[in-house]
Every structure is written in structure tokens, then in C-alpha cells.
């Protein structure tokens, strides 16, 4: 469970249900989140010359073994310069931030997937195993490949809109647990009716 292990102040967790499947690769911070400044080692040994990009992880997020979340903007490699090399004399000018990386509530990041810096993974999205995600992923969509492409949507546009309107991941935990049988199903009308009955909508 991420809330039990994450100590990096640049990693922001919502809730207490997201996890990393560390069966083969060790801890989440050491194996998954790859920082250019911001990790435990760099905070102890270097002084960052720029604002460190944050990582925001929603609740009920599932992260498969050996996934990589690459942070640190362009990692000081300027593709618009003739030389990609990060010369110390030009290190500040060579860094280009990508902004926050966001993983939405209920997303599933497959084994060995890689998320590039500054992207947003929408609520309930599925990132296929081995995918290299270079741009934002819409809620409740499935992407795969290198670079990752849209494969399908998990539900119709109407159902996705209704799910997003329910804001299920903002419900009180007691209500979430009470309606869990309907969350572990696919009848949107029944879920909406139950949410109305307990005054969630």
C-alpha cells in the first residue's frame, strides 16, 4: 500500500487504497518513480536548481510490477540544441520542466508500463503492460503500445459521463464500501439509484 511506504514529499497520495505490486522489484519509490532531483538520494546530496515536478496519485490506483514513472522534465537533454549532452555549465538552461504527473482515481498501470513526465492518466484508465505513455490518457480508456495508442473505451461515452458525474472516488469510505457490490458490476442505472438512496447525488 503506497500510503504505508511513500516518504518522498514530491509524491502526493489521495486516500489509502492505492498499491504497487512489488513482487519482483522492491519498493515503489526506489523502483518505480525515477526522479531527476527529488528522490531520497538527490535530496540528501544535491541542491535542486529548479522546482521539482510533483507526482499526484489518486485513490484505488493499481500499479503493476516494474512499472516506471519517469519524472524530471526533459532530464536536462535539450532536443532543440545541437548537443543533447547535459554540460554542467549549461545545466540550468538545459532543464525543461514538464509539470505535474497525475494518475487518476481507479486507474490501472500494467506491468512494465512507462509513463513519461508531465502526463495525466484519467480516472479508471487502463495502461497495458509494456506501454510507453507519452501523452494524456482519457478517463475509462485503454491504451497500449509504444508509443501508447487508444485501443478502446471501457464503456460507452454516456456511461463514462455518468460515472464521472457520480464522483465515486470522492464518496465517504462507508458509502463506497456499502455500494461496493454495485461498483463491482456494470449496471450504471442501479449504481445511480443506490447513490441517490444514500444521498450521494
N, CA, C and O of each residue as an XYZ file, in Angstrom:
804
protein
N       0.852     -1.184      0.000
C       0.000      0.000      0.000
C       0.892      1.239      0.000
O       1.787      1.370      0.835
N       0.639      2.146     -0.946
C       1.551      3.281     -1.118
C       1.592      4.181      0.112
O       2.653      4.695      0.466
N       0.451      4.379      0.767
C       0.452      5.286      1.919
C       1.312      4.757      3.070
O       1.681      5.518      3.965
N       1.630      3.475      3.054
C       2.456      2.891      4.106
C       3.948      3.001      3.799
O       4.778      2.811      4.688
N       4.291      3.303      2.559
C       5.705      3.277      2.175
C       6.240      4.589      1.625
O       7.433      4.859      1.764
N       5.407      5.411      1.009
C       5.901      6.614      0.334
C       6.321      7.657      1.364
O       5.566      7.991      2.277
N       7.541      8.164      1.198
C       8.075      9.218      2.064
C       8.499     10.447      1.274
O       8.731     11.504      1.861
N       8.601     10.334     -0.020
C       9.055     11.438     -0.870
C       8.036     12.572     -0.820
O       6.865     12.348     -1.126
N       8.447     13.787     -0.442
C       7.492     14.898     -0.348
C       6.952     15.366     -1.690
O       6.008     16.154     -1.736
N       7.540     14.890     -2.785
C       7.055     15.254     -4.120
C       5.991     14.291     -4.632
O       5.418     14.514     -5.699
N       5.721     13.225     -3.885
C       4.689     12.258     -4.262
C       3.480     12.485     -3.360
O       3.569     12.342     -2.141
N       2.362     12.838     -3.963
C       1.151     13.182     -3.227
C       0.097     12.105     -3.457
O      -0.277     11.824     -4.596
N      -0.376     11.508     -2.376
C      -1.339     10.417     -2.448
C      -2.708     10.881     -1.983
O      -2.831     11.610     -1.000
N      -3.729     10.449     -2.701
C      -5.113     10.661     -2.272
C      -5.621      9.336     -1.722
O      -5.632      8.333     -2.436
N      -6.034      9.323     -0.481
C      -6.611      8.112      0.081
C      -5.579      7.087      0.518
O      -4.375      7.345      0.514
N      -6.082      5.916      0.894
C      -5.251      4.881      1.494
C      -5.442      3.516      0.822
O      -5.253      2.478      1.456
N      -5.814      3.524     -0.453
C      -6.123      2.254     -1.103
C      -5.254      1.936     -2.315
O      -5.364      0.839     -2.864
N      -4.411      2.840     -2.743
C      -3.572      2.587     -3.922
C      -2.401      1.684     -3.548
O      -1.869      1.749     -2.440
N      -2.014      0.840     -4.507
C      -0.922     -0.087     -4.211
C       0.014     -0.264     -5.401
O      -0.320      0.034     -6.548
N       1.214     -0.770     -5.066
C       2.201     -1.182     -6.065
C       2.464     -2.664     -5.864
O       2.734     -3.102     -4.745
N       2.387     -3.443     -6.945
C       2.650     -4.874     -6.878
C       4.161     -5.101     -6.983
O       4.711     -5.216     -8.079
N       4.821     -5.162     -5.820
C       6.286     -5.186     -5.798
C       6.865     -6.599     -5.717
O       7.905     -6.811     -5.093
N       6.203     -7.548     -6.338
C       6.594     -8.946     -6.193
C       8.057     -9.205     -6.565
O       8.702    -10.059     -5.957
N       8.586     -8.481     -7.551
C       9.946     -8.763     -8.018
C      10.897     -7.586     -7.893
O      12.111     -7.760     -7.997
N      10.369     -6.399     -7.673
C      11.211     -5.230     -7.908
C      11.485     -4.331     -6.716
O      12.139     -3.300     -6.873
N      11.011     -4.680     -5.537
C      11.329     -3.836     -4.392
C      10.372     -2.676     -4.246
O       9.262     -2.696     -4.779
N      10.810     -1.666     -3.521
C       9.913     -0.599     -3.114
C       9.484      0.303     -4.264
O      10.176      0.424     -5.274
N       8.344      0.923     -4.089
C       7.767      1.824     -5.084
C       8.691      3.004     -5.372
O       8.979      3.298     -6.533
N       9.152      3.673     -4.334
C       9.983      4.860     -4.539
C      11.312      4.526     -5.194
O      11.789      5.296     -6.027
N      11.921      3.409     -4.847
C      13.218      3.064     -5.399
C      13.127      2.474     -6.803
O      14.025      2.672     -7.621
N      12.043      1.750     -7.083
C      11.959      1.019     -8.348
C      11.122      1.708     -9.417
O      11.408      1.565    -10.606
N      10.099      2.450     -9.020
C       9.123      2.942     -9.985
C       9.316      4.412    -10.322
O       9.411      4.765    -11.497
N       9.375      5.268     -9.323
C       9.413      6.711     -9.565
C      10.853      7.138     -9.799
O      11.665      7.145     -8.874
N      11.166      7.493    -11.038
C      12.538      7.849    -11.427
C      12.641      9.361    -11.527
O      12.099      9.972    -12.448
N      13.339      9.958    -10.576
C      13.436     11.412    -10.478
C      14.779     11.930    -10.954
O      15.810     11.290    -10.748
N      14.761     13.098    -11.596
C      15.951     13.921    -11.738
C      15.775     15.012    -10.689
O      15.064     15.993    -10.908
N      16.423     14.829     -9.562
C      16.193     15.578     -8.321
C      14.833     15.200     -7.737
O      13.861     15.018     -8.470
N      14.780     15.089     -6.449
C      13.531     14.846     -5.765
C      13.474     13.527     -5.034
O      12.733     13.403     -4.059
N      14.242     12.522     -5.477
C      14.255     11.253     -4.771
C      15.102     11.385     -3.502
O      15.729     12.417     -3.264
N      15.107     10.340     -2.709
C      15.791     10.386     -1.421
C      17.276     10.687     -1.579
O      17.822     11.498     -0.831
N      17.934     10.052     -2.535
C      19.378     10.260     -2.717
C      19.690     11.699     -3.113
O      20.565     12.336     -2.526
N      18.978     12.201     -4.101
C      19.288     13.552     -4.584
C      18.980     14.603     -3.526
O      19.697     15.599     -3.425
N      17.932     14.402     -2.739
C      17.613     15.379     -1.687
C      18.705     15.442     -0.633
O      18.911     16.484     -0.010
N      19.408     14.332     -0.431
C      20.480     14.304      0.558
C      21.796     14.861      0.034
O      22.611     15.359      0.811
N      22.013     14.782     -1.278
C      23.337     15.093     -1.815
C      23.405     16.315     -2.723
O      24.496     16.839     -2.952
N      22.268     16.788     -3.251
C      22.293     17.900     -4.184
C      21.316     18.977     -3.770
O      20.408     18.739     -2.975
N      21.506     20.140     -4.306
C      20.550     21.226     -4.137
C      19.903     21.473     -5.491
O      20.587     21.842     -6.445
N      18.603     21.277     -5.584
C      17.921     21.457     -6.869
C      17.980     22.910     -7.308
O      17.814     23.821     -6.497
N      18.215     23.120     -8.591
C      18.248     24.466     -9.156
C      16.904     24.868     -9.757
O      16.775     25.963    -10.304
N      15.907     23.999     -9.662
C      14.590     24.280    -10.211
C      13.521     23.650     -9.324
O      13.811     22.801     -8.482
N      12.294     24.080     -9.530
C      11.188     23.484     -8.790
C      10.971     22.056     -9.256
O      10.895     21.791    -10.456
N      10.873     21.148     -8.314
C      10.766     19.729     -8.644
C       9.330     19.388     -9.022
O       8.393     19.735     -8.303
N       9.161     18.706    -10.153
C       7.824     18.316    -10.608
C       7.199     17.321     -9.639
O       7.857     16.358     -9.244
N       5.936     17.532     -9.245
C       5.273     16.603     -8.330
C       4.565     15.460     -9.067
O       4.246     15.555    -10.252
N       4.336     14.390     -8.324
C       3.555     13.252     -8.791
C       2.320     13.152     -7.914
O       2.428     13.096     -6.689
N       1.135     13.130     -8.539
C      -0.134     13.009     -7.820
C      -0.770     11.670     -8.189
O      -0.977     11.377     -9.367
N      -1.077     10.864     -7.177
C      -1.661      9.540     -7.389
C      -3.010      9.489     -6.688
O      -3.105      9.740     -5.487
N      -4.045      9.165     -7.442
C      -5.389      9.095     -6.890
C      -5.580      7.898     -5.981
O      -4.633      7.180     -5.662
N      -6.815      7.697     -5.571
C      -7.150      6.572     -4.698
C      -7.549      5.359     -5.544
O      -8.000      5.505     -6.680
N      -7.379      4.175     -4.981
C      -7.729      2.913     -5.642
C      -6.959      2.715     -6.949
O      -7.477      2.118     -7.892
N      -5.729      3.214     -7.004
C      -4.862      3.037     -8.174
C      -4.086      1.732     -8.010
O      -3.583      1.431     -6.928
N      -3.995      0.959     -9.097
C      -3.263     -0.309     -9.106
C      -2.054     -0.150    -10.026
O      -2.211      0.162    -11.206
N      -0.860     -0.359     -9.499
C       0.367     -0.188    -10.288
C       1.094     -1.522    -10.334
O       1.496     -2.062     -9.304
N       1.258     -2.046    -11.552
C       1.869     -3.349    -11.749
C       3.367     -3.340    -11.535
O       4.006     -2.289    -11.579
N       3.922     -4.519    -11.304
C       5.345     -4.686    -11.042
C       6.194     -4.123    -12.179
O       5.862     -4.266    -13.355
N       7.297     -3.481    -11.797
C       8.325     -2.979    -12.706
C       7.840     -1.858    -13.618
O       8.480     -1.550    -14.623
N       6.710     -1.247    -13.269
C       6.313     -0.038    -13.999
C       7.322      1.064    -13.706
O       8.026      1.022    -12.697
N       7.386      2.054    -14.599
C       8.285      3.196    -14.418
C       7.486      4.474    -14.607
O       6.785      4.637    -15.606
N       7.597      5.379    -13.645
C       7.025      6.717    -13.765
C       8.198      7.674    -13.827
O       8.833      7.962    -12.813
N       8.480      8.162    -15.021
C       9.665      8.996    -15.245
C       9.331     10.441    -14.915
O       8.388     11.011    -15.463
N      10.101     11.022    -14.027
C       9.892     12.403    -13.606
C      11.078     13.249    -14.070
O      12.021     12.739    -14.676
N      11.015     14.532    -13.780
C      12.172     15.387    -14.048
C      12.196     16.000    -15.424
O      13.272     16.211    -15.983
N      11.033     16.295    -15.991
C      11.007     17.027    -17.256
C      11.782     16.330    -18.346
O      11.629     15.129    -18.570
N      12.620     17.103    -19.026
C      13.415     16.535    -20.121
C      14.723     15.934    -19.625
O      15.563     15.540    -20.434
N      14.914     15.855    -18.301
C      16.121     15.290    -17.717
C      17.399     15.959    -18.238
O      18.442     15.317    -18.360
N      17.302     17.245    -18.540
C      18.411     18.116    -18.997
C      18.949     17.751    -20.382
O      20.098     18.064    -20.695
N      18.146     17.100    -21.207
C      18.541     16.792    -22.589
C      17.690     17.638    -23.528
O      16.514     17.339    -23.735
N      18.265     18.681    -24.094
C      17.529     19.600    -24.958
C      17.571     19.122    -26.408
O      18.610     19.191    -27.064
N      16.440     18.642    -26.896
C      16.368     18.161    -28.274
C      16.440     19.300    -29.280
O      16.723     19.065    -30.455
N      16.184     20.551    -28.832
C      16.262     21.687    -29.750
C      17.651     22.304    -29.798
O      17.868     23.267    -30.535
N      18.602     21.771    -29.026
C      20.005     22.198    -29.103
C      20.771     21.208    -29.972
O      20.348     20.064    -30.141
N      21.889     21.648    -30.518
C      22.709     20.761    -31.353
C      23.271     19.599    -30.540
O      23.371     18.478    -31.037
N      23.635     19.871    -29.291
C      24.142     18.817    -28.421
C      23.103     18.467    -27.365
O      22.564     19.348    -26.695
N      22.829     17.185    -27.223
C      21.915     16.708    -26.197
C      22.596     16.543    -24.846
O      21.927     16.315    -23.838
N      23.916     16.655    -24.815
C      24.683     16.364    -23.610
C      24.407     17.398    -22.520
O      24.383     18.593    -22.811
N      24.197     16.967    -21.260
C      23.908     17.903    -20.173
C      25.177     18.493    -19.555
O      25.584     18.101    -18.461
N      25.791     19.432    -20.259
C      27.007     20.060    -19.756
C      26.722     20.818    -18.461
O      25.731     21.542    -18.368
N      27.583     20.654    -17.473
C      27.375     21.277    -16.162
C      27.257     22.798    -16.270
O      26.485     23.407    -15.530
N      28.010     23.419    -17.181
C      27.981     24.884    -17.321
C      26.618     25.395    -17.790
O      26.274     26.554    -17.558
N      25.849     24.538    -18.444
C      24.560     24.945    -19.000
C      23.391     24.165    -18.410
O      22.310     24.109    -18.997
N      23.619     23.563    -17.241
C      22.630     22.619    -16.718
C      21.281     23.279    -16.437
O      20.237     22.677    -16.686
N      21.292     24.494    -15.926
C      20.029     25.150    -15.609
C      19.246     25.455    -16.879
O      18.035     25.236    -16.929
N      19.923     25.953    -17.896
C      19.252     26.273    -19.154
C      18.813     25.008    -19.893
O      17.876     25.046    -20.691
N      19.487     23.894    -19.628
C      19.155     22.662    -20.357
C      17.914     21.973    -19.804
O      17.320     21.133    -20.480
N      17.511     22.323    -18.568
C      16.360     21.659    -17.967
C      15.061     22.317    -18.405
O      14.928     23.540    -18.345
N      14.108     21.513    -18.844
C      12.771     21.986    -19.187
C      11.756     21.148    -18.418
O      11.625     19.946    -18.651
N      11.037     21.795    -17.496
C      10.040     21.095    -16.694
C       8.875     20.637    -17.569
O       8.579     21.244    -18.599
N       8.232     19.579    -17.152
C       7.025     19.093    -17.824
C       5.784     19.282    -16.965
O       4.671     19.015    -17.419
N       5.961     19.737    -15.728
C       4.827     19.931    -14.830
C       4.445     18.652    -14.119
O       5.117     17.629    -14.257
N       3.367     18.710    -13.360
C       2.950     17.555    -12.561
C       2.551     16.361    -13.430
O       2.028     16.517    -14.533
N       2.809     15.179    -12.905
C       2.282     13.943    -13.469
C       1.122     13.516    -12.575
O       1.245     13.511    -11.350
N      -0.011     13.157    -13.195
C      -1.215     12.828    -12.425
C      -1.764     11.472    -12.867
O      -1.952     11.211    -14.055
N      -2.009     10.632    -11.887
C      -2.642      9.340    -12.133
C      -3.997      9.376    -11.440
O      -4.069      9.463    -10.214
N      -5.067      9.310    -12.219
C      -6.410      9.470    -11.692
C      -6.881      8.295    -10.861
O      -6.331      7.196    -10.929
N      -7.912      8.555    -10.074
C      -8.517      7.526     -9.230
C      -8.892      6.297    -10.048
O      -9.370      6.405    -11.176
N      -8.666      5.131     -9.459
C      -9.131      3.894    -10.058
C      -8.394      3.459    -11.313
O      -8.839      2.533    -11.992
N      -7.275      4.104    -11.641
C      -6.518      3.709    -12.833
C      -5.722      2.437    -12.563
O      -5.407      2.116    -11.417
N      -5.403      1.724    -13.630
C      -4.590      0.510    -13.537
C      -3.407      0.670    -14.476
O      -3.578      0.799    -15.688
N      -2.206      0.659    -13.912
C      -0.964      0.766    -14.680
C      -0.385     -0.636    -14.784
O       0.005     -1.224    -13.775
N      -0.326     -1.174    -15.995
C       0.111     -2.553    -16.190
C       1.601     -2.758    -15.964
O       2.380     -1.806    -15.921
N       1.979     -4.028    -15.818
C       3.370     -4.398    -15.574
C       4.298     -3.845    -16.659
O       4.023     -3.963    -17.853
N       5.391     -3.246    -16.220
C       6.454     -2.716    -17.087
C       6.001     -1.581    -17.999
O       6.686     -1.256    -18.969
N       4.867     -0.983    -17.699
C       4.475      0.224    -18.439
C       5.378      1.373    -18.024
O       5.910      1.378    -16.914
N       5.554      2.348    -18.909
C       6.350      3.532    -18.602
C       5.516      4.774    -18.870
O       4.954      4.933    -19.953
N       5.440      5.656    -17.874
C       4.745      6.930    -18.013
C       5.791      8.026    -18.144
O       6.651      8.171    -17.276
N       5.724      8.793    -19.214
C       6.660      9.884    -19.416
C       6.250     11.084    -18.570
O       5.107     11.150    -18.118
N       7.156     12.034    -18.347
C       6.878     13.152    -17.439
C       5.724     14.042    -17.895
O       5.518     14.257    -19.090
N       4.982     14.548    -16.923
C       4.002     15.595    -17.171
C       2.696     15.168    -17.782
O       1.950     16.013    -18.276
N       2.387     13.873    -17.769
C       1.137     13.424    -18.381
C       0.064     13.218    -17.307
O       0.359     13.148    -16.114
N      -1.176     13.126    -17.760
C      -2.306     12.856    -16.885
C      -2.999     11.582    -17.343
O      -3.383     11.451    -18.505
N      -3.152     10.650    -16.419
C      -3.895      9.416    -16.664
C      -5.281      9.610    -16.053
O      -5.396      9.854    -14.852
N      -6.317      9.507    -16.852
C      -7.665      9.774    -16.385
C      -8.212      8.706    -15.449
O      -7.691      7.594    -15.364
N      -9.266      9.075    -14.757
C      -9.955      8.152    -13.848
C     -10.315      6.862    -14.567
O     -10.841      6.884    -15.680
N     -10.025      5.730    -13.916
C     -10.442      4.440    -14.429
C      -9.760      3.982    -15.703
O     -10.197      3.008    -16.315
N      -8.694      4.664    -16.118
C      -7.991      4.282    -17.347
C      -7.140      3.039    -17.108
O      -6.708      2.771    -15.986
N      -6.906      2.285    -18.182
C      -6.054      1.099    -18.143
C      -4.858      1.337    -19.057
O      -5.018      1.648    -20.237
N      -3.659      1.188    -18.499
C      -2.423      1.278    -19.271
C      -1.911     -0.140    -19.443
O      -1.561     -0.793    -18.460
N      -1.862     -0.627    -20.674
C      -1.493     -2.020    -20.932
C      -0.052     -2.288    -20.520
O       0.780     -1.381    -20.492
N       0.226     -3.533    -20.203
C       1.582     -3.939    -19.849
C       2.548     -3.557    -20.973
O       2.275     -3.789    -22.151
N       3.670     -2.974    -20.589
C       4.704     -2.613    -21.553
C       4.438     -1.359    -22.343
O       5.258     -0.991    -23.184
N       3.337     -0.690    -22.114
C       3.023      0.529    -22.868
C       3.977      1.658    -22.479
O       4.433      1.737    -21.338
N       4.268      2.523    -23.439
C       5.049      3.733    -23.184
C       4.123      4.917    -23.441
O       3.801      5.235    -24.586
N       3.699      5.565    -22.351
C       2.668      6.592    -22.433
C       3.340      7.959    -22.555
O       4.061      8.391    -21.656
N       3.094      8.627    -23.674
C       3.753      9.902    -23.963
C       2.798     11.086    -23.946
O       3.230     12.234    -24.051
N       1.490     10.813    -23.811
C       0.520     11.904    -23.761
C      -0.650     11.507    -22.862
O      -0.778     10.350    -22.462
N      -1.491     12.480    -22.556
C      -2.593     12.259    -21.623
C      -3.504     11.119    -22.088
O      -3.667     10.872    -23.283
N      -4.088     10.438    -21.105
C      -4.982      9.308    -21.365
C      -6.363      9.664    -20.809
O      -6.487     10.053    -19.648
N      -7.384      9.530    -21.631
C      -8.741      9.900    -21.238
C      -9.298      8.944    -20.188
O      -8.890      7.785    -20.119
N     -10.227      9.432    -19.371
C     -10.851      8.565    -18.362
C     -11.497      7.326    -18.990
O     -12.085      7.396    -20.070
N     -11.378      6.214    -18.305
C     -12.016      4.946    -18.672
C     -11.644      4.472    -20.082
O     -12.428      3.801    -20.753
N     -10.436      4.833    -20.514
C      -9.959      4.323    -21.801
C      -8.841      3.317    -21.573
O      -8.253      3.265    -20.493
N      -8.551      2.523    -22.592
C      -7.483      1.529    -22.561
C      -6.480      1.915    -23.622
O      -6.839      2.106    -24.784
N      -5.196      2.033    -23.222
C      -4.146      2.357    -24.181
C      -3.041      1.311    -24.097
O      -2.849      0.682    -23.057
N      -2.318      1.130    -25.197
C      -1.213      0.184    -25.221
C      -0.272      0.480    -26.357
O      -0.600      1.233    -27.274
N       0.912     -0.121    -26.293
C       1.896      0.016    -27.354
C       2.950      1.061    -27.045
O       2.966      1.661    -25.971
N       3.847      1.265    -28.034
C       4.941      2.226    -27.912
C       5.087      2.992    -29.224
O       5.557      2.447    -30.223
N       4.670      4.288    -29.211
C       4.035      4.998    -28.110
C       2.597      4.507    -27.919
O       1.968      4.009    -28.853
N       2.093      4.659    -26.698
C       0.765      4.142    -26.378
C      -0.306      4.817    -27.233
O      -0.309      6.036    -27.401
N      -1.209      4.003    -27.765
C      -2.327      4.465    -28.576
C      -3.640      4.005    -27.942
O      -3.689      3.014    -27.213
N      -4.689      4.746    -28.239
C      -6.013      4.369    -27.742
C      -6.426      3.043    -28.379
O      -6.417      2.904    -29.602
N      -6.786      2.077    -27.543
C      -7.264      0.783    -28.024
C      -8.784      0.750    -28.013
O      -9.419      0.361    -28.993
N      -9.351      1.160    -26.897
C     -10.811      1.186    -26.781
C     -11.181      1.974    -25.537
O     -10.336      2.286    -24.698
N     -12.460      2.285    -25.441
C     -13.009      2.830    -24.208
C     -13.641      1.683    -23.430
O     -14.211      0.764    -24.018
N     -13.539      1.739    -22.129
C     -14.091      0.656    -21.315
C     -15.606      0.626    -21.367
O     -16.209     -0.441    -21.251
N     -16.234      1.793    -21.542
C     -17.688      1.900    -21.569
C     -18.085      2.892    -22.652
O     -17.224      3.541    -23.248
N     -19.373      3.013    -22.907
C     -19.864      4.000    -23.865
C     -19.609      5.404    -23.330
O     -19.401      5.595    -22.132
N     -19.629      6.386    -24.233
C     -19.434      7.778    -23.816
C     -20.473      8.190    -22.777
O     -20.157      8.922    -21.840
N     -21.702      7.726    -22.937
C     -22.766      8.059    -21.994
C     -22.462      7.516    -20.600
O     -22.606      8.227    -19.606
N     -22.047      6.266    -20.533
C     -21.755      5.652    -19.236
C     -20.545      6.333    -18.595
O     -20.540      6.572    -17.387
N     -19.534      6.642    -19.379
C     -18.353      7.329    -18.841
C     -18.751      8.676    -18.247
O     -18.313      9.025    -17.151
N     -19.577      9.430    -18.962
C     -20.025     10.735    -18.446
C     -20.793     10.569    -17.137
O     -20.635     11.364    -16.210
N     -21.616      9.544    -17.070
C     -22.406      9.308    -15.854
C     -21.512      8.858    -14.687
O     -21.734      9.255    -13.543
N     -20.511      8.036    -14.981
C     -19.558      7.633    -13.940
C     -18.798      8.837    -13.393
O     -18.659      8.997    -12.181
N     -18.307      9.678    -14.298
C     -17.554     10.856    -13.866
C     -18.433     11.791    -13.036
O     -17.967     12.398    -12.072
N     -19.709     11.901    -13.419
C     -20.631     12.766    -12.682
C     -20.892     12.240    -11.270
O     -21.160     13.025    -10.361
N     -20.815     10.913    -11.076
C     -21.040     10.333     -9.756
C     -19.914     10.651     -8.767
O     -20.120     10.627     -7.554
N     -18.714     10.953     -9.301
C     -17.557     11.249     -8.434
C     -17.398     10.170     -7.357
O     -17.289     10.468     -6.168
N     -17.387      8.923     -7.800
C     -17.389      7.811     -6.845
C     -16.157      7.795     -5.937
O     -16.231      7.327     -4.801
N     -15.038      8.300     -6.429
C     -13.821      8.243     -5.620
C     -13.741      9.381     -4.606
O     -12.772      9.483     -3.854
N     -14.755     10.228     -4.590
C     -14.857     11.256     -3.552
C     -15.899     10.898     -2.494
O     -16.110     11.657     -1.548
N     -16.540      9.762     -2.651
C     -17.538      9.337     -1.676
C     -16.872      9.029     -0.335
O     -15.706      8.636     -0.301
N     -17.603      9.203      0.770
C     -17.092      8.739      2.065
C     -16.828      7.233      2.003
O     -17.529      6.497      1.308
N     -15.825      6.795      2.726
C     -15.447      5.381      2.631
C     -16.595      4.444      3.005
O     -16.747      3.382      2.401
N     -17.398      4.825      3.988
C     -18.513      3.960      4.386
C     -19.492      3.767      3.227
O     -19.987      2.663      3.003
N     -19.769      4.847      2.494
C     -20.672      4.750      1.346
C     -20.031      3.933      0.229
O     -20.701      3.138     -0.429
N     -18.752      4.130      0.022
C     -18.035      3.368     -1.007
C     -18.123      1.873     -0.709
O     -18.392      1.069     -1.601
N     -17.893      1.509      0.554
C     -17.957      0.099      0.941
C     -19.387     -0.442      0.824
O     -19.595     -1.578      0.398
N     -20.347      0.365      1.198
C     -21.750     -0.069      1.128
C     -22.179     -0.358     -0.302
O     -22.928     -1.302     -0.552
N     -21.707      0.447     -1.231
C     -22.096      0.275     -2.635
C     -21.087     -0.561     -3.432
O     -21.176     -0.644     -4.657
N     -20.151     -1.166     -2.747
C     -19.124     -1.953     -3.434
C     -19.696     -3.027     -4.356
O     -19.168     -3.210     -5.453
N     -20.762     -3.755     -3.962
C     -21.308     -4.746     -4.898
C     -21.732     -4.135     -6.233
O     -21.625     -4.791     -7.269
N     -22.209     -2.898     -6.225
C     -22.612     -2.248     -7.475
C     -21.416     -1.656     -8.208
O     -21.457     -1.486     -9.427
N     -20.354     -1.343     -7.477
C     -19.123     -0.883     -8.129
C     -18.420     -2.045     -8.813
O     -17.713     -1.855     -9.802
N     -18.614     -3.238     -8.291
C     -18.030     -4.445     -8.876
C     -19.040     -5.098     -9.811
O     -19.240     -6.312     -9.776
N     -19.662     -4.295    -10.633
C     -20.659     -4.731    -11.611
C     -20.665     -3.697    -12.734
O     -19.752     -2.876    -12.820
N     -21.676     -3.727    -13.591
C     -21.682     -2.790    -14.727
C     -23.083     -2.262    -15.049
O     -23.406     -2.013    -16.210
N     -23.902     -2.095    -14.024
C     -25.242     -1.545    -14.213
C     -25.242     -0.104    -13.712
O     -25.410      0.139    -12.517
N     -25.057      0.843    -14.616
C     -24.910      2.242    -14.220
C     -26.201      2.780    -13.606
O     -26.146      3.580    -12.671
N     -27.352      2.362    -14.109
C     -28.619      2.846    -13.555
C     -28.780      2.387    -12.109
O     -29.228      3.161    -11.263
N     -28.422      1.142    -11.817
C     -28.522      0.632    -10.449
C     -27.567      1.373     -9.520
O     -27.910      1.666     -8.374
N     -26.373      1.675    -10.013
C     -25.404      2.420     -9.202
C     -25.913      3.829     -8.917
O     -25.809      4.312     -7.790
N     -26.460      4.483     -9.929
C     -27.011      5.828     -9.728
C     -28.173      5.809     -8.734
O     -28.273      6.681     -7.870
N     -29.044      4.816     -8.861
C     -30.196      4.721     -7.958
C     -29.750      4.517     -6.517
O     -30.289      5.132     -5.596
N     -28.768      3.655     -6.331
C     -28.254      3.396     -4.974
C     -27.572      4.634     -4.424
O     -27.690      4.933     -3.235
N     -26.858      5.356     -5.276
C     -26.202      6.593     -4.838
C     -27.229      7.635     -4.415
O     -27.013      8.368     -3.449
N     -28.339      7.703     -5.133
C     -29.424      8.619     -4.730
C     -30.033      8.209     -3.394
O     -30.364      9.058     -2.567
N     -30.178      6.898     -3.190
C     -30.793      6.399     -1.959
C     -29.992      6.763     -0.716
O     -30.553      6.962      0.361
N     -28.673      6.848     -0.876
C     -27.839      7.192      0.284
C     -27.377      8.646      0.219
O     -26.444      9.052      0.912
N     -28.054      9.419     -0.631
C     -27.855     10.877     -0.723
C     -26.441     11.281     -1.166
O     -25.882     12.269     -0.689
N     -25.885     10.499     -2.082
C     -24.587     10.842     -2.640
C     -24.725     11.726     -3.870
O     -23.778     12.405     -4.268
N     -25.915     11.712     -4.473
C     -26.195     12.594     -5.610
C     -27.586     13.192     -5.420
O     -28.043     13.971     -6.257
